[in-house]
């Protein structure tokens, strides 16, 4: 697969249409100047070797030369070979609540967007660790399998919203189970789950699941998102109401999250507006034993820019050897007639 090491240079391709516009302006100015001397048809007859078509051809060839030159500047590369890459770290599965209650505006702009921003910053701080992402509401789904590709993790993160899980609710137990099944390592000391939610569990049995996961050596860290007094939930431009027409207020259930963290040997942190709570959790995870991971990656790239520079040079030489005037043989044939 072709890869551009410096794609910013492609903006120089905008020069190409300017070449044609500039040449068209030159021809227009030339015609105006000729018209000042006399009849344009008579002046054209006095200059039989002038060729507008040849001029356009030379500009087109020059544009092709510039095209390949710019592509060369962008440094096209191709993957040369796969190499096994080893790194040391821990495996982290992040379980993100995407239920409608996460639209409450305890934070700016709301709970869900603030959580996504915190996870994005988490990815920026990782090095050698593996990260995966599970989204959940009434059900849980793996959004991103465990990986060291932090760029992809952030791209997947940007696509998440409350429609990512069609069934509403807050299935904490299923979210924890899905995370536990998504680890690639079986190590007893290098796996952690970060659960980000408002804690309104609608399914139950979450403590039994947390205890079972802890027996496998997996720690669960919980981040409570929300406030004790609660906030209404804006959905579709209106505030969410129950069957009786009362406005639904979503409150943070800290106790269930404290119990989960205590059961699974982790830690509970309440998210704040300035400090979301990931920093102390990451510091805690750093104290875990690191494991060696191996993956196959493209280690080297073959540079291809020289071929594009060669093609650009060919077109430059071609443009230089093509005369601006008409072919002399054609002129003599016309005169003979």
N, C-alpha and C positions, 0 to 999 in steps of 0.2 A: 504494500500500500504506500502510495506517495504521501509524504509528509513535508510541510513547509516549516522550516526552522524559524524564518523571519517573515511571516505573512504580512506584516505592516507595510512592506515595500510594494505590495499589490496596489496600494492607493496611487502609485505613480502611473498606473494604467489609464488614469483619468487624463493624462497628457495626450493620448491617442486621438480622441475626438477633437481636441484643440488643434492638432496638426492639420486636420482636414478643414476646420473652420478658418484657420490662419491662411491656408493656401487659397481657399475660396475668396477671402478678403483681398489677398494679393492680386488675384485675377480681376476682381472687381475694380480695384484701384487702377490696374494697368489699362483696363478698357476705358475708364474715364479719361485717363491721360491721353490715350490714343485718339479718343473722340475730339480732344482739343486741337489736334493737328489736322483733322479733316474727316472725310467719310471713312468709318471703320472698315467697310468692305474694301475700299481702295487701299487703305493701309495694310490690311491683311494680305492683299494680293502682292504688295511690295515686299512682304516678309513671308514667302512661301515655305520657308524651312521651320517656322514656329509651329509647335505642336502642343496643344493643351492636353490632349490625351496622354502624351508622354509624361507631362507634368503630374497628372493624377496618378499614373502608374508608379512614378518615383516616390510620391508621397505615400502610396499604399505600401510599397516595399520598405520604406523608412519606418512606417508604423509597425510592420511585422518585425523588423529588427528591434524596435523599442519593446515590443511585446515579449519577445524571448529574452531580451536583456533584463527586463524587470523580473520575469520569472526566475532567471538565474540569481538575481539579487535576493529573492525570497528564499534561496537555498533549499531547493527540493531535495529530499532525502528518501531513501528506501531502506526498510528494515533489512539488515544483513543476516542476522542469525538470532536464534533464541538462546538464552542463557539462563541457567538456574540462579535465581537471586535469593539470598538468605537474609533474614532480618530477625531481630529479637523484639519481643513485646508481649502484650496481652491481647485477648480478644474481647471486644466490647460490643454487645448488642444493645441498641437504644430502642426502647418501646415508647412510641409517641401516641398519646391520646388524640384522636381526631374527631371525637364526638362533638355534637353541637354546643355542648357546654363550654368547649374550649374557645368559642367565639365571644365569650364574656370579656368585657373590656376592663378587667382589673389592671391590665398592663397596656402599654401603647405599642401597636394598635389594638391587639387583643392577646389572649393567652396563647393561641396557636402560633401566631406569627412571631411572638416573642420567644417561644420555645424553639421554633425553627432557626431563628437567629442564633440562639445559644448553641444549638447543635452544630451549626455552621462554624462557629468560633471554636468549638471543640475539635472539629476536623482539622482546623488550622494548627492546632497545638500537638496533634499526634505525629509520631515519627516511628515507623516500624511496627506500630500496633495495627491490629485489624479491627474494622468497624463494620457493623451491619445495622439495618434499620427495619423495624417492624412497626406498622401502623395498626391501630385498633380502635374500635368503638364497640358495637355489639358483637363483632367478630374481629379476628386478628389475621393480618396478612404480612408476609415478608415483602417489604418494599425494595430492599437491597440486600442481597446475600453478603455474607462476611467477605471483606475485601480490604486491600491496602490502597485502593484507588480512591483517594480522598476527593479528587475532582469529580468523579462520577457520583460519589456520595452526596456532594453538594448539589449536583444537577438533579438527582432524584429528589432531594429535599425540597427543591423549588417547586416541584410538581404536586406536592402534598396539599390537600385541603380537606374540608369536612365531607366532600363527596368521594374521597378515596376509599371509604368503607361504606357500602350502601345501607348496612343495618345499624341503626342507632342503638346506643347503650354504652356501657363501660365494662367490658369483659376483662378485668384485670387478670384473672386466672388463666384465660386462654392466651392473653398477651405474653405472660411469663412462660407458659408452656411452649409457645411458638418460638420465643427467643432461645429457650434451652435446647430446642431441637435444631437450631440454625447454626450452632457452633461447629467449626470444623475440627477443633481440637478436643481431646478427651482429658486434657490435663486437669488435675484437681486444684491447681493453684493459679491459673492464669485466665480465668473466665469471669466476666462480670456483666450484669444486666443493669442498665440505667432506665428506670421507669419514670416517665414524665407524664403526669396526669393531675387532675383535680381531685382524684380519689373517690369519686362517686361510683362505687362498685355496685352494679346491678345484677351480678351473677352469683356471688358468694363463693365459698370454698377456696378463696384465694390463699388463706393461710396454710391450708393443707398442701396446696401446690407449691408455695414458697418453701415449706419445710422439705418437700420431696426434692426440690431443686437444690437446696442447700446441702442435702446429703450427697449430691453429685459433685460438690466442691464449687458450686457457682454462687457468687455473691450477688445480692440484689441491692442496688442503691436507688432510693426514691427521691424525686424532686416534686414537692407539692406546688401546684400552680393555681393561684386563686387567693381569695381572702375569706376570712371567717364570716364576715357580714354578707358576703356574696354580691353578685351583680346579675342583672337581667341578661338574657341571651338574644342578641339581635339576629334574626333570620329572615332573609328576603326583604329587608327594609322595615320590618316590624319586630316587636318584641315577642318572643315565644310565650305562648299561653297554654295552660292546661285545659282539660276538658270542661272545666267550670268557668273558663274565661279569665282566670287569674294569671297574672304575669309570673312566669317561672323565674325563680332566683337560684342561681347556681352557687353553692358554697363549697369551699375547700374542706374535704374530710381528711384532716391530718392524722387522726388516730389509726385509721386502717393502713396508712402509708408507714407510720412509725412501727406498727406491728409487723408489716411485711419485711421492712429493713432489719428489725431486730431478729426475726425468725431466720432470715437468710444471711446473717452475719455481715450486713452492709451498714448503711448509714442513711438517715433521713435529713433532707435539707429543704427548707421552705424558700421558694424562689422569691427574690426581690427584684425591684425595677432596675437597680444599678448592678447588683451582683446576683446573677440568676441562680447560683448554687452549684454550678459544675466545677468550679475551681477546687473547692475542698474535696469534692468527690474524686476528681482526677488525681489530686495529691494522694488520696487514700489508695486509689487503684495503682499508682506508681510503686507503692510499697509491696505489691504482689509480685510473686516470682515471674520473671519473664520466660517466655518459651521461644525456641527457634522455629521460624517459619520459612518455608521455601516455596518459591513460585517461579514460573517460566515467564521471562520478559524479553523484549527486544533490547539487547545490550548495546549493540553498535548500529550505526546507520551509515549507508553508503551515500556520499555526496554526489549529486547529479547536476550541480549548477554549471560545471564546465561544458556539458553538452549543449545547454541552452545558450551559453555565451558563444559557443562555436556557431550555432545556427544564426544567432544575432549578427556575428561577424560576416557570415556568408551573405546575408541580406544587405548589409552595409556595402560590401564589395560589389554586389549586384547592382545596387542603386547607383554606385559611383560610375560603373561602366556603361550604364544605359544613357545614351545621349538625350538631351532635352529637345533636339530638333528631329524632324522627320528623316526617314531613310533617304539618302541621296539618290539611290537607284530609282525610287518611286518618283522623285522630282524630275529626273531626266526622262523617264517614260512619259510623264505628263507633258513635258516640253516637246517631246518628239511628236506627240499626237497633234 
